[in-house]
């Protein structure tokens, strides 16, 4: 880290603070001139791996999520910007959790909650298709579960 006063390369860290947003602020002191300055570093946010129904792990991909939401919103009056916002929210929430892996179901639930407020048809489509419900019993238990989600938040 180059000293802004004399340009020397060597400095020592005198103080480190970590902000809630994940960035790190360091107070440094130049070893040549003794000048003090601050540096900010953004820490890499980790997005957890998704644990699929079959137990396999899958990387979270924002594009894939957006594609799935778009499919559910096909021919519905949902602006692309809202779909992107929902995907951003979900990615951000996952990163804030600080876990190494989470059930993929959790992502599905977040999409369902988001779509519920956007468009009823898209909400039902996503619930039935992407949560892998393929029989009436599954549909009914899924509806029960969604009702539970509804009442719990
Ligand atoms: Zn210096």
Backbone and ligand atoms as CSV (ligand in chain L), in Angstrom:
chain,resi,resn,atom,element,x,y,z
A,1,UNK,N,N,0.850,-1.194,0.000
A,1,UNK,CA,C,0.000,0.000,0.000
A,1,UNK,C,C,0.881,1.236,0.000
A,2,UNK,N,N,0.829,1.993,-1.077
A,2,UNK,CA,C,1.737,3.133,-1.245
A,2,UNK,C,C,1.361,4.318,-0.351
A,3,UNK,N,N,2.345,4.907,0.302
A,3,UNK,CA,C,2.103,6.066,1.164
A,3,UNK,C,C,1.714,7.275,0.309
A,4,UNK,N,N,0.604,7.938,0.636
A,4,UNK,CA,C,0.171,9.084,-0.175
A,4,UNK,C,C,1.070,10.315,0.010
A,5,UNK,N,N,1.906,10.302,1.032
A,5,UNK,CA,C,2.759,11.468,1.296
A,5,UNK,C,C,4.102,11.350,0.586
A,6,UNK,N,N,4.767,10.183,0.765
A,6,UNK,CA,C,6.111,10.060,0.204
A,6,UNK,C,C,6.231,8.964,-0.852
A,7,UNK,N,N,5.194,8.162,-1.016
A,7,UNK,CA,C,5.215,7.135,-2.054
A,7,UNK,C,C,5.917,5.837,-1.667
A,8,UNK,N,N,6.380,5.757,-0.415
A,8,UNK,CA,C,7.052,4.532,0.031
A,8,UNK,C,C,6.053,3.369,0.062
A,9,UNK,N,N,6.565,2.163,-0.171
A,9,UNK,CA,C,5.695,0.983,-0.250
A,9,UNK,C,C,5.375,0.385,1.118
A,10,UNK,N,N,6.265,0.578,2.058
A,10,UNK,CA,C,6.118,-0.109,3.340
A,10,UNK,C,C,5.314,0.688,4.356
A,11,UNK,N,N,4.283,0.056,4.876
A,11,UNK,CA,C,3.526,0.700,5.952
A,11,UNK,C,C,3.119,-0.372,6.944
A,12,UNK,N,N,2.826,0.042,8.143
A,12,UNK,CA,C,2.311,-0.936,9.105
A,12,UNK,C,C,0.892,-0.537,9.482
A,13,UNK,N,N,0.100,-1.557,9.827
A,13,UNK,CA,C,-1.293,-1.304,10.189
A,13,UNK,C,C,-1.353,-0.961,11.664
A,14,UNK,N,N,-1.909,0.180,11.982
A,14,UNK,CA,C,-2.018,0.539,13.397
A,14,UNK,C,C,-3.403,0.244,13.971
A,15,UNK,N,N,-4.386,0.140,13.077
A,15,UNK,CA,C,-5.736,-0.115,13.576
A,15,UNK,C,C,-6.595,-0.699,12.455
A,16,UNK,N,N,-7.434,-1.662,12.793
A,16,UNK,CA,C,-8.328,-2.260,11.799
A,16,UNK,C,C,-9.759,-2.238,12.311
A,17,UNK,N,N,-10.665,-1.748,11.498
A,17,UNK,CA,C,-12.087,-1.837,11.868
A,17,UNK,C,C,-12.846,-2.506,10.740
A,18,UNK,N,N,-13.738,-3.368,11.147
A,18,UNK,CA,C,-14.551,-4.089,10.174
A,18,UNK,C,C,-15.967,-3.530,10.241
A,19,UNK,N,N,-16.451,-3.056,9.113
A,19,UNK,CA,C,-17.814,-2.501,9.116
A,19,UNK,C,C,-18.812,-3.617,8.856
A,20,UNK,N,N,-20.074,-3.345,9.125
A,20,UNK,CA,C,-21.097,-4.376,8.961
A,20,UNK,C,C,-21.294,-4.776,7.510
A,21,UNK,N,N,-21.048,-3.852,6.609
A,21,UNK,CA,C,-21.219,-4.157,5.192
A,21,UNK,C,C,-20.145,-5.090,4.656
A,22,UNK,N,N,-19.170,-5.447,5.481
A,22,UNK,CA,C,-18.145,-6.399,5.078
A,22,UNK,C,C,-16.854,-5.734,4.630
A,23,UNK,N,N,-16.801,-4.387,4.642
A,23,UNK,CA,C,-15.551,-3.750,4.231
A,23,UNK,C,C,-14.648,-3.572,5.454
A,24,UNK,N,N,-13.361,-3.480,5.176
A,24,UNK,CA,C,-12.379,-3.358,6.250
A,24,UNK,C,C,-11.635,-2.039,6.092
A,25,UNK,N,N,-11.588,-1.277,7.166
A,25,UNK,CA,C,-10.897,0.003,7.150
A,25,UNK,C,C,-9.630,-0.180,7.974
A,26,UNK,N,N,-8.482,0.156,7.363
A,26,UNK,CA,C,-7.224,0.045,8.094
A,26,UNK,C,C,-6.566,1.409,8.222
A,27,UNK,N,N,-6.099,1.697,9.405
A,27,UNK,CA,C,-5.316,2.887,9.667
A,27,UNK,C,C,-3.862,2.448,9.539
A,28,UNK,N,N,-3.116,3.093,8.650
A,28,UNK,CA,C,-1.736,2.676,8.403
A,28,UNK,C,C,-0.760,3.793,8.720
A,29,UNK,N,N,0.440,3.362,9.007
A,29,UNK,CA,C,1.498,4.343,9.253
A,29,UNK,C,C,2.674,4.006,8.344
A,30,UNK,N,N,3.136,5.016,7.594
A,30,UNK,CA,C,4.236,4.823,6.663
A,30,UNK,C,C,5.533,4.592,7.437
A,31,UNK,N,N,6.297,3.582,6.999
A,31,UNK,CA,C,7.535,3.253,7.708
A,31,UNK,C,C,8.651,4.248,7.379
A,32,UNK,N,N,8.503,4.976,6.254
A,32,UNK,CA,C,9.548,5.945,5.879
A,32,UNK,C,C,9.316,7.305,6.537
A,33,UNK,N,N,8.116,7.870,6.308
A,33,UNK,CA,C,7.904,9.247,6.770
A,33,UNK,C,C,7.014,9.336,8.011
A,34,UNK,N,N,6.434,8.234,8.398
A,34,UNK,CA,C,5.583,8.241,9.592
A,34,UNK,C,C,4.190,8.808,9.364
A,35,UNK,N,N,3.893,9.159,8.107
A,35,UNK,CA,C,2.566,9.690,7.788
A,35,UNK,C,C,1.489,8.632,7.995
A,36,UNK,N,N,0.330,9.074,8.417
A,36,UNK,CA,C,-0.763,8.117,8.643
A,36,UNK,C,C,-1.863,8.295,7.601
A,37,UNK,N,N,-2.410,7.200,7.151
A,37,UNK,CA,C,-3.488,7.253,6.158
A,37,UNK,C,C,-4.404,6.050,6.318
A,38,UNK,N,N,-5.607,6.151,5.729
A,38,UNK,CA,C,-6.594,5.069,5.818
A,38,UNK,C,C,-6.701,4.317,4.502
A,39,UNK,N,N,-6.943,3.032,4.599
A,39,UNK,CA,C,-7.259,2.275,3.384
A,39,UNK,C,C,-8.553,1.510,3.624
A,40,UNK,N,N,-9.277,1.303,2.556
A,40,UNK,CA,C,-10.527,0.548,2.634
A,40,UNK,C,C,-10.403,-0.669,1.744
A,41,UNK,N,N,-10.821,-1.799,2.278
A,41,UNK,CA,C,-10.805,-3.016,1.477
A,41,UNK,C,C,-12.183,-3.637,1.529
A,42,UNK,N,N,-12.639,-4.034,0.388
A,42,UNK,CA,C,-13.905,-4.773,0.371
A,42,UNK,C,C,-13.576,-6.246,0.489
A,43,UNK,N,N,-14.230,-6.891,1.432
A,43,UNK,CA,C,-13.991,-8.327,1.540
A,43,UNK,C,C,-14.872,-9.040,0.517
A,44,UNK,N,N,-14.375,-10.132,0.017
A,44,UNK,CA,C,-15.123,-10.919,-0.959
A,44,UNK,C,C,-16.322,-11.552,-0.256
A,45,UNK,N,N,-17.513,-11.300,-0.778
A,45,UNK,CA,C,-18.687,-11.924,-0.175
A,45,UNK,C,C,-18.828,-13.344,-0.717
A,46,UNK,N,N,-19.089,-14.262,0.187
A,46,UNK,CA,C,-19.221,-15.653,-0.213
A,46,UNK,C,C,-20.703,-15.987,-0.386
A,47,UNK,N,N,-21.041,-16.497,-1.555
A,47,UNK,CA,C,-22.406,-16.991,-1.758
A,47,UNK,C,C,-22.394,-18.485,-1.458
A,48,UNK,N,N,-23.301,-18.937,-0.573
A,48,UNK,CA,C,-23.274,-20.358,-0.211
A,48,UNK,C,C,-23.620,-21.284,-1.372
A,49,UNK,N,N,-23.124,-22.512,-1.281
A,49,UNK,CA,C,-23.498,-23.551,-2.241
A,49,UNK,C,C,-24.921,-23.985,-1.913
A,50,UNK,N,N,-25.638,-24.442,-2.942
A,50,UNK,CA,C,-27.008,-24.899,-2.725
A,50,UNK,C,C,-27.039,-26.422,-2.632
A,51,UNK,N,N,-27.736,-26.917,-1.618
A,51,UNK,CA,C,-27.908,-28.363,-1.471
A,51,UNK,C,C,-29.220,-28.724,-2.155
A,52,UNK,N,N,-29.122,-29.535,-3.206
A,52,UNK,CA,C,-30.317,-29.876,-3.980
A,52,UNK,C,C,-31.113,-30.994,-3.314
A,53,UNK,N,N,-32.294,-31.249,-3.839
A,53,UNK,CA,C,-33.180,-32.280,-3.290
A,53,UNK,C,C,-32.473,-33.630,-3.185
A,54,UNK,N,N,-31.642,-33.946,-4.191
A,54,UNK,CA,C,-30.973,-35.246,-4.209
A,54,UNK,C,C,-29.685,-35.243,-3.383
A,55,UNK,N,N,-29.415,-34.157,-2.717
A,55,UNK,CA,C,-28.231,-34.104,-1.861
A,55,UNK,C,C,-26.990,-33.566,-2.555
A,56,UNK,N,N,-27.046,-33.448,-3.892
A,56,UNK,CA,C,-25.907,-32.873,-4.611
A,56,UNK,C,C,-25.796,-31.376,-4.326
A,57,UNK,N,N,-24.580,-30.880,-4.467
A,57,UNK,CA,C,-24.357,-29.452,-4.275
A,57,UNK,C,C,-24.274,-28.759,-5.614
A,58,UNK,N,N,-24.768,-27.533,-5.639
A,58,UNK,CA,C,-24.770,-26.771,-6.875
A,58,UNK,C,C,-24.388,-25.330,-6.546
A,59,UNK,N,N,-23.609,-24.743,-7.431
A,59,UNK,CA,C,-23.230,-23.348,-7.233
A,59,UNK,C,C,-24.442,-22.440,-7.460
A,60,UNK,N,N,-24.573,-21.419,-6.645
A,60,UNK,CA,C,-25.637,-20.444,-6.889
A,60,UNK,C,C,-25.271,-19.622,-8.107
A,61,UNK,N,N,-26.181,-19.553,-9.082
A,61,UNK,CA,C,-25.934,-18.730,-10.257
A,61,UNK,C,C,-27.079,-17.750,-10.417
A,62,UNK,N,N,-26.729,-16.469,-10.356
A,62,UNK,CA,C,-27.736,-15.415,-10.460
A,62,UNK,C,C,-28.485,-15.503,-11.789
A,63,UNK,N,N,-27.743,-15.774,-12.879
A,63,UNK,CA,C,-28.363,-15.844,-14.205
A,63,UNK,C,C,-29.408,-16.947,-14.282
A,64,UNK,N,N,-29.060,-18.063,-13.657
A,64,UNK,CA,C,-29.963,-19.207,-13.688
A,64,UNK,C,C,-31.244,-18.870,-12.915
A,65,UNK,N,N,-31.059,-18.186,-11.798
A,65,UNK,CA,C,-32.202,-17.775,-10.977
A,65,UNK,C,C,-33.103,-16.828,-11.763
A,66,UNK,N,N,-32.481,-15.847,-12.421
A,66,UNK,CA,C,-33.251,-14.880,-13.205
A,66,UNK,C,C,-34.019,-15.591,-14.319
A,67,UNK,N,N,-33.346,-16.542,-14.963
A,67,UNK,CA,C,-33.991,-17.300,-16.033
A,67,UNK,C,C,-35.242,-18.010,-15.504
A,68,UNK,N,N,-35.107,-18.640,-14.351
A,68,UNK,CA,C,-36.234,-19.372,-13.763
A,68,UNK,C,C,-37.381,-18.427,-13.409
A,69,UNK,N,N,-37.044,-17.279,-12.861
A,69,UNK,CA,C,-38.094,-16.323,-12.492
A,69,UNK,C,C,-38.777,-15.787,-13.751
A,70,UNK,N,N,-37.957,-15.542,-14.800
A,70,UNK,CA,C,-38.528,-15.054,-16.071
A,70,UNK,C,C,-39.510,-16.043,-16.665
A,71,UNK,N,N,-39.147,-17.334,-16.575
A,71,UNK,CA,C,-40.030,-18.383,-17.092
A,71,UNK,C,C,-41.385,-18.312,-16.385
A,72,UNK,N,N,-41.328,-18.150,-15.066
A,72,UNK,CA,C,-42.570,-18.091,-14.288
A,72,UNK,C,C,-43.359,-16.832,-14.623
A,73,UNK,N,N,-42.654,-15.779,-15.024
A,73,UNK,CA,C,-43.312,-14.492,-15.311
A,73,UNK,C,C,-43.654,-14.325,-16.786
A,74,UNK,N,N,-43.440,-15.384,-17.589
A,74,UNK,CA,C,-43.684,-15.277,-19.026
A,74,UNK,C,C,-45.098,-14.774,-19.305
A,75,UNK,N,N,-45.202,-13.803,-20.192
A,75,UNK,CA,C,-46.482,-13.218,-20.587
A,75,UNK,C,C,-47.252,-12.611,-19.426
A,76,UNK,N,N,-46.548,-12.248,-18.387
A,76,UNK,CA,C,-47.168,-11.563,-17.257
A,76,UNK,C,C,-46.601,-10.142,-17.195
A,77,UNK,N,N,-47.397,-9.207,-16.672
A,77,UNK,CA,C,-46.931,-7.810,-16.648
A,77,UNK,C,C,-45.928,-7.535,-15.532
A,78,UNK,N,N,-44.829,-8.287,-15.532
A,78,UNK,CA,C,-43.807,-8.076,-14.513
A,78,UNK,C,C,-42.582,-7.443,-15.177
A,79,UNK,N,N,-42.204,-6.231,-14.781
A,79,UNK,CA,C,-41.053,-5.580,-15.405
A,79,UNK,C,C,-39.743,-6.333,-15.118
A,80,UNK,N,N,-38.843,-6.350,-16.121
A,80,UNK,CA,C,-37.551,-7.024,-15.970
A,80,UNK,C,C,-36.793,-6.475,-14.761
A,81,UNK,N,N,-36.967,-5.175,-14.502
A,81,UNK,CA,C,-36.220,-4.573,-13.390
A,81,UNK,C,C,-36.633,-5.196,-12.056
A,82,UNK,N,N,-37.914,-5.562,-11.939
A,82,UNK,CA,C,-38.370,-6.179,-10.685
A,82,UNK,C,C,-37.797,-7.572,-10.520
A,83,UNK,N,N,-37.664,-8.273,-11.651
A,83,UNK,CA,C,-37.087,-9.620,-11.603
A,83,UNK,C,C,-35.625,-9.522,-11.170
A,84,UNK,N,N,-34.909,-8.564,-11.757
A,84,UNK,CA,C,-33.504,-8.369,-11.380
A,84,UNK,C,C,-33.360,-7.995,-9.911
A,85,UNK,N,N,-34.260,-7.134,-9.451
A,85,UNK,CA,C,-34.233,-6.721,-8.045
A,85,UNK,C,C,-34.430,-7.917,-7.121
A,86,UNK,N,N,-35.390,-8.755,-7.478
A,86,UNK,CA,C,-35.669,-9.929,-6.653
A,86,UNK,C,C,-34.427,-10.827,-6.596
A,87,UNK,N,N,-33.804,-11.050,-7.764
A,87,UNK,CA,C,-32.602,-11.889,-7.813
A,87,UNK,C,C,-31.476,-11.268,-6.976
A,88,UNK,N,N,-31.337,-9.952,-7.062
A,88,UNK,CA,C,-30.307,-9.257,-6.267
A,88,UNK,C,C,-30.559,-9.428,-4.775
A,89,UNK,N,N,-31.818,-9.240,-4.397
A,89,UNK,CA,C,-32.209,-9.388,-2.990
A,89,UNK,C,C,-31.854,-10.773,-2.467
A,90,UNK,N,N,-32.194,-11.766,-3.290
A,90,UNK,CA,C,-31.966,-13.145,-2.868
A,90,UNK,C,C,-30.470,-13.417,-2.736
A,91,UNK,N,N,-29.699,-12.969,-3.722
A,91,UNK,CA,C,-28.253,-13.172,-3.676
A,91,UNK,C,C,-27.663,-12.486,-2.432
A,92,UNK,N,N,-28.124,-11.270,-2.205
A,92,UNK,CA,C,-27.632,-10.493,-1.066
A,92,UNK,C,C,-27.965,-11.191,0.258
A,93,UNK,N,N,-29.213,-11.668,0.351
A,93,UNK,CA,C,-29.638,-12.363,1.576
A,93,UNK,C,C,-28.771,-13.593,1.821
A,94,UNK,N,N,-28.501,-14.343,0.746
A,94,UNK,CA,C,-27.672,-15.552,0.871
A,94,UNK,C,C,-26.276,-15.189,1.369
A,95,UNK,N,N,-25.725,-14.113,0.816
A,95,UNK,CA,C,-24.366,-13.702,1.194
A,95,UNK,C,C,-24.317,-13.248,2.645
A,96,UNK,N,N,-25.388,-12.566,3.074
A,96,UNK,CA,C,-25.422,-12.070,4.448
A,96,UNK,C,C,-25.514,-13.206,5.463
A,97,UNK,N,N,-26.001,-14.362,5.025
A,97,UNK,CA,C,-26.167,-15.486,5.939
A,97,UNK,C,C,-24.821,-16.014,6.414
A,98,UNK,N,N,-23.815,-15.864,5.561
A,98,UNK,CA,C,-22.477,-16.298,5.930
A,98,UNK,C,C,-22.327,-17.802,6.085
A,99,UNK,N,N,-23.209,-18.578,5.434
A,99,UNK,CA,C,-23.125,-20.042,5.516
A,99,UNK,C,C,-22.339,-20.570,4.322
A,100,UNK,N,N,-21.783,-21.774,4.473
A,100,UNK,CA,C,-21.097,-22.390,3.344
A,100,UNK,C,C,-22.077,-23.023,2.380
A,101,UNK,N,N,-23.170,-23.560,2.924
A,101,UNK,CA,C,-24.184,-24.130,2.054
A,101,UNK,C,C,-25.571,-24.028,2.684
A,102,UNK,N,N,-26.570,-23.925,1.833
A,102,UNK,CA,C,-27.965,-23.853,2.295
A,102,UNK,C,C,-28.812,-24.725,1.370
A,103,UNK,N,N,-29.952,-25.219,1.866
A,103,UNK,CA,C,-30.833,-26.016,0.989
A,103,UNK,C,C,-31.338,-25.143,-0.170
A,104,UNK,N,N,-31.364,-25.717,-1.379
A,104,UNK,CA,C,-31.824,-24.948,-2.541
A,104,UNK,C,C,-33.280,-24.533,-2.338
A,105,UNK,N,N,-33.976,-25.302,-1.531
A,105,UNK,CA,C,-35.361,-25.025,-1.190
A,105,UNK,C,C,-35.521,-23.610,-0.613
A,106,UNK,N,N,-34.492,-23.209,0.132
A,106,UNK,CA,C,-34.527,-21.894,0.765
A,106,UNK,C,C,-34.592,-20.786,-0.295
A,107,UNK,N,N,-33.854,-21.003,-1.390
A,107,UNK,CA,C,-33.879,-20.028,-2.487
A,107,UNK,C,C,-35.271,-20.030,-3.119
A,108,UNK,N,N,-35.814,-21.248,-3.312
A,108,UNK,CA,C,-37.157,-21.375,-3.873
A,108,UNK,C,C,-38.177,-20.611,-3.030
A,109,UNK,N,N,-38.046,-20.744,-1.721
A,109,UNK,CA,C,-38.975,-20.060,-0.819
A,109,UNK,C,C,-38.855,-18.537,-0.949
A,110,UNK,N,N,-37.616,-18.075,-1.116
A,110,UNK,CA,C,-37.422,-16.630,-1.241
A,110,UNK,C,C,-38.048,-16.113,-2.541
A,111,UNK,N,N,-37.922,-16.918,-3.618
A,111,UNK,CA,C,-38.529,-16.533,-4.893
A,111,UNK,C,C,-40.050,-16.493,-4.739
A,112,UNK,N,N,-40.574,-17.535,-4.100
A,112,UNK,CA,C,-42.023,-17.622,-3.911
A,112,UNK,C,C,-42.538,-16.413,-3.144
A,113,UNK,N,N,-41.829,-16.058,-2.076
A,113,UNK,CA,C,-42.246,-14.890,-1.295
A,113,UNK,C,C,-42.207,-13.619,-2.145
A,114,UNK,N,N,-41.142,-13.494,-2.959
A,114,UNK,CA,C,-40.995,-12.302,-3.791
A,114,UNK,C,C,-42.088,-12.225,-4.846
A,115,UNK,N,N,-42.363,-13.373,-5.493
A,115,UNK,CA,C,-43.362,-13.390,-6.564
A,115,UNK,C,C,-44.771,-13.185,-6.033
A,116,UNK,N,N,-44.984,-13.632,-4.819
A,116,UNK,CA,C,-46.298,-13.501,-4.211
A,116,UNK,C,C,-46.744,-12.035,-4.212
A,117,UNK,N,N,-45.773,-11.159,-3.979
A,117,UNK,CA,C,-46.104,-9.734,-3.931
A,117,UNK,C,C,-46.148,-9.098,-5.317
A,118,UNK,N,N,-45.623,-9.812,-6.333
A,118,UNK,CA,C,-45.534,-9.235,-7.674
A,118,UNK,C,C,-46.689,-9.636,-8.567
A,119,UNK,N,N,-46.917,-10.945,-8.657
A,119,UNK,CA,C,-47.885,-11.434,-9.630
A,119,UNK,C,C,-48.370,-12.821,-9.209
A,120,UNK,N,N,-49.669,-12.949,-9.017
A,120,UNK,CA,C,-50.226,-14.194,-8.491
A,120,UNK,C,C,-49.980,-15.385,-9.421
A,121,UNK,N,N,-50.156,-15.167,-10.716
A,121,UNK,CA,C,-49.982,-16.267,-11.662
A,121,UNK,C,C,-48.526,-16.748,-11.669
A,122,UNK,N,N,-47.607,-15.794,-11.714
A,122,UNK,CA,C,-46.185,-16.145,-11.707
A,122,UNK,C,C,-45.839,-16.877,-10.412
A,123,UNK,N,N,-46.447,-16.452,-9.346
A,123,UNK,CA,C,-46.242,-17.047,-8.028
A,123,UNK,C,C,-46.666,-18.517,-8.012
A,124,UNK,N,N,-47.847,-18.758,-8.544
A,124,UNK,CA,C,-48.353,-20.133,-8.563
A,124,UNK,C,C,-47.525,-20.994,-9.514
A,125,UNK,N,N,-47.183,-20.437,-10.689
A,125,UNK,CA,C,-46.355,-21.184,-11.656
A,125,UNK,C,C,-45.032,-21.591,-11.031
A,126,UNK,N,N,-44.378,-20.643,-10.411
A,126,UNK,CA,C,-43.074,-20.942,-9.817
A,126,UNK,C,C,-43.206,-22.002,-8.733
A,127,UNK,N,N,-44.210,-21.816,-7.901
A,127,UNK,CA,C,-44.418,-22.751,-6.800
A,127,UNK,C,C,-44.575,-24.178,-7.308
A,128,UNK,N,N,-45.379,-24.341,-8.353
A,128,UNK,CA,C,-45.702,-25.684,-8.823
A,128,UNK,C,C,-44.590,-26.302,-9.669
A,129,UNK,N,N,-43.988,-25.508,-10.535
A,129,UNK,CA,C,-42.998,-26.071,-11.448
A,129,UNK,C,C,-41.618,-26.180,-10.805
A,130,UNK,N,N,-41.142,-25.085,-10.235
A,130,UNK,CA,C,-39.759,-25.076,-9.776
A,130,UNK,C,C,-39.549,-25.707,-8.418
A,131,UNK,N,N,-40.603,-25.856,-7.657
A,131,UNK,CA,C,-40.446,-26.579,-6.400
A,131,UNK,C,C,-40.701,-28.073,-6.629
A,132,UNK,N,N,-40.743,-28.457,-7.904
A,132,UNK,CA,C,-40.833,-29.864,-8.302
A,132,UNK,C,C,-42.033,-30.586,-7.713
A,133,UNK,N,N,-43.169,-29.941,-7.864
A,133,UNK,CA,C,-44.405,-30.567,-7.430
A,133,UNK,C,C,-45.043,-31.167,-8.676
A,134,UNK,N,N,-45.275,-32.474,-8.673
A,134,UNK,CA,C,-45.811,-33.073,-9.890
A,134,UNK,C,C,-46.993,-34.002,-9.655
A,135,UNK,N,N,-47.585,-33.906,-8.487
A,135,UNK,CA,C,-48.823,-34.661,-8.298
A,135,UNK,C,C,-49.746,-33.867,-7.374
A,136,UNK,N,N,-50.993,-34.253,-7.341
A,136,UNK,CA,C,-51.984,-33.477,-6.598
A,136,UNK,C,C,-51.636,-33.396,-5.112
A,137,UNK,N,N,-51.182,-34.537,-4.580
A,137,UNK,CA,C,-50.831,-34.564,-3.154
A,137,UNK,C,C,-49.714,-33.563,-2.868
A,138,UNK,N,N,-48.736,-33.561,-3.800
A,138,UNK,CA,C,-47.626,-32.617,-3.660
A,138,UNK,C,C,-48.110,-31.179,-3.725
A,139,UNK,N,N,-49.062,-30.937,-4.635
A,139,UNK,CA,C,-49.600,-29.588,-4.783
A,139,UNK,C,C,-50.259,-29.147,-3.480
A,140,UNK,N,N,-51.052,-30.062,-2.911
A,140,UNK,CA,C,-51.771,-29.718,-1.682
A,140,UNK,C,C,-50.809,-29.466,-0.522
A,141,UNK,N,N,-49.791,-30.327,-0.402
A,141,UNK,CA,C,-48.872,-30.125,0.717
A,141,UNK,C,C,-48.055,-28.861,0.497
A,142,UNK,N,N,-47.799,-28.562,-0.794
A,142,UNK,CA,C,-47.070,-27.333,-1.096
A,142,UNK,C,C,-47.914,-26.109,-0.723
A,143,UNK,N,N,-49.188,-26.185,-1.018
A,143,UNK,CA,C,-50.080,-25.072,-0.666
A,143,UNK,C,C,-50.116,-24.891,0.852
A,144,UNK,N,N,-50.193,-26.014,1.566
A,144,UNK,CA,C,-50.183,-25.933,3.036
A,144,UNK,C,C,-48.921,-25.234,3.522
A,145,UNK,N,N,-47.790,-25.648,2.922
A,145,UNK,CA,C,-46.510,-25.106,3.350
A,145,UNK,C,C,-46.438,-23.597,3.052
A,146,UNK,N,N,-46.957,-23.233,1.879
A,146,UNK,CA,C,-46.936,-21.816,1.506
A,146,UNK,C,C,-47.839,-20.991,2.418
A,147,UNK,N,N,-48.951,-21.629,2.838
A,147,UNK,CA,C,-49.848,-20.941,3.765
A,147,UNK,C,C,-49.113,-20.688,5.073
A,148,UNK,N,N,-48.307,-21.672,5.480
A,148,UNK,CA,C,-47.505,-21.531,6.707
A,148,UNK,C,C,-46.527,-20.373,6.546
A,149,UNK,N,N,-45.875,-20.328,5.378
A,149,UNK,CA,C,-44.918,-19.230,5.119
A,149,UNK,C,C,-45.659,-17.899,5.191
A,150,UNK,N,N,-46.854,-17.903,4.605
A,150,UNK,CA,C,-47.668,-16.686,4.594
A,150,UNK,C,C,-47.945,-16.182,5.998
A,151,UNK,N,N,-48.341,-17.135,6.860
A,151,UNK,CA,C,-48.768,-16.708,8.190
A,151,UNK,C,C,-47.585,-16.377,9.085
A,152,UNK,N,N,-46.382,-16.894,8.696
A,152,UNK,CA,C,-45.235,-16.657,9.568
A,152,UNK,C,C,-44.474,-15.381,9.245
A,153,UNK,N,N,-44.914,-14.666,8.215
A,153,UNK,CA,C,-44.209,-13.381,8.054
A,153,UNK,C,C,-45.103,-12.251,7.569
L,1,ZN,ZN,ZN,5.504,8.053,3.681
